């Protein structure tokens, strides 16, 4: 088992891919500067996500947002999340978008279980800071499948995307 943390993510844990993508679904735009919470054990996707007591249960509400400068998306420590977290939006140098955890305990586990190609995807975004998460993407039966990723940064339409910072990630068992 290999663990990657700190700055070793460079070309090891992240595939920088160029792909044409369009919004597959309507997405709401965040006003910016908001904090959203996800708690897979005690959340409710009908809640507004703004406090730990009103956290969402799944990635679905976050996947419907376009994040803005100063936003934070926080996953509850000790929780296990399945499926894909597909993020869009741009922060700024002064106010990056942050994806991290809240609460005490083990790192939140994002377990793709081989269903999504990438467990965590940032599409056409810049000024993102991602920290303190555990990410796996293995088929439940242990079989291997090509093209599974833990993290993907997708840039469509050309251009330069800046400031994608990842620290304290434990990415393992991607097969």
N, C-alpha and C positions, 0 to 999 in steps of 0.2 A: 504494500500500500504506500502511495506517495502522498505527501501533504505539501501544499503550496501555500505560502503566506507571505506577507509583506510585499515586496516589489517583484518577487519572482514570477508574478503572473504574466509578465510581458508577453511573450509569444508562446508560452507554455500552456497557461490555463485559459487564455482567451483567443478565440479565432476571430481575426479581423476580416470580415467577409464583405464583399461587395455584392449586393443583391438588389434587384428591383422589388420594391414593396409598396403597397398602397394600404390605406387604412381599410381593413377588412370589416370594420364595424364603426359605427358612429362613436366618437369619443368626446367626453366632456372635457373642457379646458379648466384646469385649476386656476384660481385667481393668483396663486403664488403665495409663498410664506405660510402654507398650511402644513399641519402634521396629521398624518393618517396612521392608524394602527391596525394590525392584523393579528388575531389570536385564533388559531385553528381549533383550540379546545373549547373556548368559551365565547367566541365572537358570534356576530349575527350580520349577514350580508345586507339585511334591511336597515341596519344602523348607519350612522353617518361616519363612523371611523375616527372621529376627531379626538377621542380620549381612550385610554385603555378600557374603561368601563363601557364604551360604545364602539368597540373594535369590530372590524369585519371578521368573518370566519375564513374566507377563501381569498384567492388572488383575483377573482372575477371583478369586484368593484375597482381595484387598482388597474386592472387591464383595460378598463373602460375610460381611463383618464389620460389626458396629456398633461404631464407635470410641468411646473413653471419654476422660475428662480426662487430659491429659498424653501422649496417644499421638502418635507421629510416623509419617508415611508418607513415605518418601524414595525418589525416582526417580533412577536413575543418570544423571549428566551425560553428554551426548553420545549418549544412546540415543534411539531413535524408538519410540514406543508407539502402537498403533492400537486403535480401539474406544473404548468409553465407560468412564469412571471414575465410578461411581455411589456416592457416599459418604453414610453415615448416622452419626449419633452426636452427642453433645454434650460439649463441653469445659466448663471453668469459667473464671471471670475469672482465677483463680490458675493454672490449668493448661489453656490452650487446646489444641486438637488442631491439629497443624501438618502441612501438606503442602508439601514442598519437594524439594530435590535433595541428592545427596551426590556427592562426587568433584569432580575438576577437569574443565574442558572446557566445550563449549557447553551451553546450557540443554537439559534434557530436552524433547523434542518430543512433544506429545500430538496426534496426527493422526487426527481423526475419520473422514476420507475420506467424509463424507456418510452414513455408515451410522447412527450415532446422531444423534438430533436435537441433543443436547448432548454435547460431548466430556467435560466435567467438570460433574457435578451434585452439589449438596449438598441432601439432602432432610431437611426438618424438623430441621435442626441449628443450633446456635449455638456461639459461641466457637471458630471456625475461623480459622486464619491460613494463607494460601496465598501462596507466594512462589517466585520464580525458576523459572518454567516458560514454555515457548513452546506456544501452542495454535492449531491450525488446524482447519477443518472444511469442506473443499472436496471435491466429487465428483472422483474420479480423472480423468474425461474432461474436466473443466473446466466441465461444465454447471452451471447454477444450479438450486437447489431452495429453495422457501420454508421458513421456520421452522427453519433450521439455526442453532445457537448454539455459541459456544465454551464459555461458562460459564452455568449456570443455578442459581439458588437457588430451591428449591421449598418453599413453606410451605403445608401442608395443615392443615385443622382450626382455622385461626385462631391467634390469639396473636401475641406479639411475639418475634421472633428477634433476638438481639443479637450484636454483635461478629463480623461476617464481614469479615475484613481481607484485602485482596489487595494485594501490592506486587511490583514487579519482574516483572510478567507481560508477555509479548509476545504479544498476541492479534492475529492477522491472517488474511487469506484465509478468511473465513467467508462462504460464499455458497451 
